[in-house]
Amino acid sequence: MSTLVAPYGVDELKPRLLAGNALAAERERAQSLPQVQLSSREVGDLIMIGIGGFTPLEGFMTRADWEGVCDGMRTASGLFWPIPVTLSTDQATADGIKEGANVALVDGENQEIMATMQVTEKYTIDKAHECIMVFKTTDHEHPGVQMVMAQGEVNLAGPVKVLSQGEFPQKYPDLFLTPAQTRELFGKAGWSTVAAFQTRNPMHRSHEYLTKIAIETCDGVLIHSLLGKLKPGDIPAEVRARAIDTLIEHYFLRDTVVQAGYPLDMRYAGPREALLHAVFRQNYGCSHLIVGRDHAGVGDYYGPFDAHHIFDEIPKDALQIRPLKIDWTFWCDKCDGMASMRTCPHGAADRLLLSGTKLRKALSEGAEVPGHFSRPEVLAVLREYYAGLADEERVQVKLSGHSAK
C-alpha cells in the first residue's frame, strides 16, 4: 500500500487520457466534429487534465467555476482551486456551436486533434477582473495579463476526452513523466515524503542549496521543470535538463533526486501560481513544495515572499501538501558557504545574491559569471548553449524587480 500523499481532493488519480480501442474510436469520431483551436496555454492545461495532473478536474471550467475561482479560489462545487482553467474561442466559432454539442479540440500550432469536448456552456467573462484577481494587475506588460487579454471572446465549458499528450513524450522521452509514473518511481524508492522543486531555470547554487535543505527533511526531491512556453530569452527545457542532470551527477547523493518535467506554460501569477504548483504536485505524489523567493513571479509585481504568505491565508484544510518556506539565499564570503537571511549574521557587502535572471544576463552577454554563482560543470553546459546561438537568436536580458537586487 502506498504511503505517499493522496491525489488532490480524491483517493485516486482521475486521468482523462483515453487508450486502446476507446482512443481509436474517439479519434475516428473526432474527425467529423466541429473544431476549436487551442492556444499553447490551453494545450498544456488539457494535457494536465489528460494525464491526471489536474485531478480531479474533468474538463474546462464553467462560468460559476470561473467566478468562484477568481473571487474566492473555489469552484462551484466548493473545490479549492487557485487559478481558472478555461478554454476560449472567437465569437464566430462559438456561434456555430450549440450547448450540448461535441467539438474537437485542436492544437493551434500543429493542428493535431488533442481531445473531444461536450460543450455544456458558452459564456463571456470580464478579462480585466480575472487579471486583477489572479495577477494583481492589469498592466499589459505582465506576460500573464497578455495571455488572458489575448483569449477569445467566448469561453466554452465541459468535460473532455483527451486523445494525445502532444509533442512532450517524444521531445522529452526521459523527462516527461505523468503523475502515475512519478508515484511509481517514488514508491519503488521507498519514499513517503517528497519535496517538489519548481524551476523554469537551470539550477544555480541557491537552487542547489534549497533542494539540499529539503533532502535533509524529506525522503527525496522531485526537481520538476516546466516544459511549456516561457518568456523570450529563457533557456530551453532540453538545455536546462542537461544542466540539472550534470548537477545531480556531481553534487547530489545517489537516489535522493528525481528530475522530471511537466507540460504547462508559465502564467507568472506569483502567489496564486505557487498554490497551483502545490495542487498539482500533490497529484504527482509530493508531500511538500519548496517555496523560495519570488516564486512564479515576474518583474516587481509581487513582493519577494508573497508566495510564502498566501499559504497562511488559505483554509488550513485546503491542501494536504505543505510549503517548505525558505528565505532569501546567497553565498556569504564570511560564512564561506551558502546561507540565508535566517542563518547569516553578515552584511550585504559579504553576500553574493543569486538569481536565474542574473545568470542568463551574464551568459547571454559573454560576461564573466561571479565565483560561487554556479557550479563549473553547469556553466560549461550553459556556455556551450549560448555559444551556439546566432546573433538574431540572442535576446537582451534586463534585470528588473527582485532579480536586480
TORBADO-682958 format. One record per residue (C-alpha): x, y, z; residue in three letters. Coordinates in pm, whole numbers, padded with zeros to 5 digits, always signed. Layout:
BEGIN
XYZALA/...
//
This chain:
BEGIN
+00000+00000+00000MET/+00135+00342-00097SER/+00248+00573+00182THR/+00254+00875-00049LEU/+00018+01168-00005VAL/-00321+01108-00170ALA/-00403+01276-00502PRO/-00563+01616-00466TYR/-00924+01603-00346GLY/-00978+01233-00421VAL/-00847+00886-00337ASP/-00720+00805-00688GLU/-00584+00997-00984LEU/-00850+01087-01241LYS/-00673+01095-01580PRO/-00891+01175-01882ARG/-00650+01034-02141LEU/-00802+00753-02348LEU/-00615+00439-02453ALA/-00665+00128-02666GLY/-00993+00076-02850ASN/-01160+00372-02680ALA/-00882+00601-02808LEU/-00906+00469-03164ALA/-01284+00506-03171ALA/-01280+00859-03030GLU/-01007+00968-03272ARG/-01221+00848-03562GLU/-01528+01027-03425ARG/-01329+01349-03372ALA/-01256+01375-03745GLN/-01618+01470-03819SER/-01667+01718-03530LEU/-01651+02100-03547PRO/-01305+02217-03447GLN/-01194+02463-03178VAL/-00838+02594-03191GLN/-00633+02584-02870LEU/-00367+02827-02752SER/-00038+02694-02617SER/-00155+02757-02261ARG/-00480+02567-02325GLU/-00291+02273-02477VAL/-00080+02246-02162GLY/-00385+02264-01936ASP/-00561+01999-02147LEU/-00266+01760-02126ILE/-00253+01808-01749MET/-00622+01716-01730ILE/-00547+01417-01951GLY/-00258+01274-01751ILE/-00422+01339-01414GLY/-00202+01634-01321GLY/-00512+01847-01268PHE/-00706+01575-01083THR/-00998+01597-01005PRO/-01087+01835-01294LEU/-01270+01659-01578GLU/-01262+01947-01824GLY/-01271+02322-01868PHE/-01447+02538-01610MET/-01798+02682-01622THR/-01877+03047-01559ARG/-01973+02969-01199ALA/-01638+02789-01159ASP/-01450+03080-01320TRP/-01618+03334-01095GLU/-01569+03127-00781GLY/-01201+03062-00856VAL/-01131+03427-00939CYS/-01307+03569-00637ASP/-01260+03302-00371GLY/-01036+03026-00508MET/-01326+02777-00500ARG/-01510+02610-00787THR/-01890+02599-00787ALA/-01873+02259-00615SER/-01653+02401-00337GLY/-01323+02252-00457LEU/-01026+02472-00365PHE/-00858+02584-00690TRP/-00639+02896-00724PRO/-00635+02980-01099ILE/-00910+02944-01363PRO/-00863+02660-01613VAL/-01068+02781-01907THR/-01099+02740-02283LEU/-01185+03032-02511SER/-01271+03082-02877THR/-01376+03362-03109ASP/-01737+03473-03140GLN/-01787+03327-03488ALA/-01674+02980-03380THR/-01886+02997-03065ALA/-02194+03098-03265ASP/-02163+02777-03466GLY/-02160+02554-03157ILE/-02477+02463-02968LYS/-02466+02385-02598GLU/-02469+02008-02559GLY/-02278+01956-02885ALA/-01941+01784-02915ASN/-01634+01952-03062VAL/-01277+01852-03145ALA/-01003+02049-02966LEU/-00710+02119-03198VAL/-00357+02238-03118ASP/-00344+02578-03285GLY/+00025+02538-03379GLU/+00048+02194-03539ASN/-00324+02124-03597GLN/-00320+01794-03408GLU/-00658+01690-03268ILE/-00589+01676-02895MET/-00930+01595-02745ALA/-01305+01598-02779THR/-01531+01800-02553MET/-01901+01814-02486GLN/-01983+02184-02464VAL/-02209+02225-02162THR/-02193+02605-02150GLU/-02089+02911-02351LYS/-02018+03231-02159TYR/-01827+03557-02159THR/-01602+03690-01883ILE/-01457+04017-01761ASP/-01094+03961-01857LYS/-00971+04260-01658ALA/-01141+04120-01347HIS/-00961+03786-01391GLU/-00630+03970-01431CYS/-00669+04183-01121ILE/-00777+03887-00908MET/-00518+03636-01034VAL/-00220+03857-01127PHE/-00296+04159-00904LYS/-00254+04385-01208THR/-00400+04474-01546THR/-00066+04603-01675ASP/-00030+04481-02033HIS/+00346+04441-01980GLU/+00273+04148-01748HIS/+00302+03826-01955PRO/+00011+03661-01777GLY/-00214+03960-01841VAL/-00113+03949-02208GLN/-00217+03582-02215MET/-00563+03645-02070VAL/-00634+03956-02275MET/-00543+03767-02595ALA/-00808+03499-02525GLN/-01115+03467-02745GLY/-01437+03648-02664GLU/-01631+03338-02553VAL/-01540+03063-02306ASN/-01652+02704-02361LEU/-01705+02468-02066ALA/-01739+02095-02050GLY/-01580+01756-01984PRO/-01305+01633-02216VAL/-01177+01305-02354LYS/-00807+01354-02416VAL/-00652+01183-02717LEU/-00290+01298-02710SER/-00006+01419-02490GLN/+00123+01633-02775GLY/+00492+01652-02851GLU/+00610+01607-02494PHE/+00664+01226-02473PRO/+00862+01226-02799GLN/+01053+01550-02741LYS/+01140+01472-02378TYR/+01133+01090-02355PRO/+01336+01072-02033ASP/+01197+01388-01875LEU/+00822+01398-01934PHE/+00660+01188-01661LEU/+00294+01157-01567THR/+00173+01167-01204PRO/+00125+00789-01216ALA/+00486+00747-01328GLN/+00638+00971-01060THR/+00430+00799-00796ARG/+00558+00464-00917GLU/+00920+00588-00900LEU/+00873+00725-00550PHE/+00709+00401-00438GLY/+00994+00187-00575LYS/+01243+00413-00394ALA/+01054+00364-00068GLY/+00980+00735-00033TRP/+00678+00861+00158SER/+00771+01229+00188THR/+00879+01407-00130VAL/+00954+01776-00180ALA/+00891+01933-00520ALA/+01130+02196-00650PHE/+00969+02411-00918GLN/+01204+02550-01181THR/+01198+02727-01514ARG/+01573+02798-01500ASN/+01893+02595-01485PRO/+01984+02544-01121MET/+02244+02775-00968HIS/+02397+02741-00621ARG/+02095+02891-00445SER/+01863+02637-00609HIS/+02102+02358-00514GLU/+02100+02481-00156TYR/+01718+02488-00142LEU/+01686+02130-00265THR/+01950+02004-00023LYS/+01765+02165+00267ILE/+01459+01968+00155ALA/+01655+01644+00131ILE/+01754+01689+00497GLU/+01386+01673+00596THR/+01220+01458+00325CYS/+01297+01118+00171ASP/+01369+01275-00166GLY/+01318+01567-00401VAL/+01140+01596-00735LEU/+01315+01860-00945ILE/+01019+01949-01164HIS/+01098+02155-01474SER/+00842+02344-01676LEU/+00838+02220-02038LEU/+00588+02466-02184GLY/+00641+02817-02312LYS/+00846+03078-02129LEU/+00949+03436-02199LYS/+01186+03526-02487PRO/+01545+03484-02371GLY/+01472+03198-02130ASP/+01676+02879-02164ILE/+01512+02585-02347PRO/+01399+02286-02144ALA/+01641+02040-02305GLU/+01938+02261-02210VAL/+01807+02309-01857ARG/+01762+01933-01824ALA/+02124+01864-01927ARG/+02249+02124-01681ALA/+02040+01978-01399ILE/+02147+01622-01485ASP/+02509+01736-01458THR/+02443+01899-01122LEU/+02271+01587-00986ILE/+02553+01364-01110GLU/+02830+01563-00944HIS/+02674+01720-00635TYR/+02386+01507-00506PHE/+02385+01178-00323LEU/+02267+00896-00547ARG/+01893+00812-00533ASP/+01787+01127-00349THR/+01661+01321-00653VAL/+01424+01258-00945VAL/+01425+01503-01234GLN/+01105+01530-01439ALA/+00911+01781-01646GLY/+00550+01889-01684TYR/+00370+02038-01987PRO/+00238+02377-01869LEU/+00321+02727-01987ASP/+00419+02974-01717MET/+00141+03211-01614ARG/+00368+03429-01394TYR/+00087+03459-01140ALA/+00318+03470-00837GLY/+00135+03366-00517PRO/-00165+03214-00694ARG/+00061+03013-00922GLU/+00250+02887-00617ALA/-00080+02745-00494LEU/-00147+02585-00834LEU/+00202+02433-00821HIS/+00114+02286-00482ALA/-00217+02143-00607VAL/-00073+01952-00899PHE/+00248+01850-00717ARG/+00023+01670-00469GLN/-00110+01474-00767ASN/+00247+01389-00865TYR/+00295+01237-00518GLY/+00471+01522-00340CYS/+00406+01598+00026SER/+00592+01930+00024HIS/+00658+02220-00214LEU/+00975+02426-00185ILE/+00872+02794-00193VAL/+01162+03033-00221GLY/+01197+03398-00315ARG/+00953+03541-00574ASP/+00804+03202-00660HIS/+00647+03217-01011ALA/+00694+03592-01013GLY/+00799+03836-01282VAL/+00934+04189-01252GLY/+00822+04351-00929ASP/+00450+04275-00950TYR/+00468+04071-00628TYR/+00662+04103-00306GLY/+00957+03863-00277PRO/+00772+03648-00022PHE/+00408+03696-00118ASP/+00404+03328-00219ALA/+00500+03240+00140HIS/+00222+03450+00287HIS/-00059+03316+00068ILE/-00021+02967+00216PHE/-00111+03123+00554ASP/-00418+03295+00407GLU/-00594+02988+00265ILE/-00805+02748+00478PRO/-00589+02503+00669LYS/-00768+02205+00514ASP/-00738+02332+00154ALA/-00424+02131+00079LEU/-00252+01822+00216GLN/+00079+01921+00057ILE/+00277+02161+00275ARG/+00506+02452+00179PRO/+00873+02449+00273LEU/+00922+02825+00305LYS/+01284+02924+00261ILE/+01420+03275+00300ASP/+01644+03467+00059TRP/+01954+03254-00002THR/+02302+03362-00114PHE/+02672+03291-00098TRP/+02839+03458+00202CYS/+03215+03515+00192ASP/+03243+03538+00570LYS/+03034+03225+00625CYS/+03236+03068+00342ASP/+02927+02895+00206GLY/+02563+02918+00112MET/+02339+03081+00371ALA/+02006+03255+00416SER/+01872+03562+00592MET/+01775+03330+00877ARG/+02125+03188+00924THR/+02377+03454+00820CYS/+02465+03747+01052PRO/+02681+03933+00798HIS/+02614+04236+00582GLY/+02533+04292+00216ALA/+02897+04352+00124ALA/+02978+03990+00209ASP/+02685+03839+00018ARG/+02650+03732-00344LEU/+02278+03735-00424LEU/+02188+03480-00689LEU/+01910+03477-00948SER/+01838+03293-01271GLY/+01792+03626-01449THR/+02138+03747-01341LYS/+02290+03422-01464LEU/+02113+03441-01801ARG/+02217+03804-01845LYS/+02586+03731-01780ALA/+02591+03426-02007LEU/+02398+03595-02290SER/+02642+03887-02288GLU/+02951+03668-02265GLY/+03034+03827-01929ALA/+03219+03655-01650GLU/+02997+03474-01403VAL/+03093+03557-01042PRO/+03258+03281-00844GLY/+03023+03071-00628HIS/+02727+03165-00853PHE/+02701+02832-01032SER/+02885+02500-01044ARG/+03153+02484-01317PRO/+03002+02171-01476GLU/+02667+02351-01507VAL/+02829+02663-01650LEU/+03002+02452-01916ALA/+02665+02323-02041VAL/+02515+02672-02045LEU/+02815+02837-02213ARG/+02801+02575-02488GLU/+02435+02662-02549TYR/+02494+03038-02563TYR/+02800+02995-02785ALA/+02581+02815-03039GLY/+02322+03094-03065LEU/+02315+03309-03376ALA/+02308+03687-03321ASP/+01939+03708-03416GLU/+01856+03439-03157GLU/+02003+03639-02871ARG/+01754+03828-02657VAL/+01863+04112-02431GLN/+01805+04011-02070VAL/+01705+04300-01845LYS/+01734+04299-01470LEU/+01415+04424-01308SER/+01221+04377-00987GLY/+01375+04141-00732HIS/+01629+03999-00980SER/+01801+04339-00999ALA/+01881+04343-00625LYS/
//
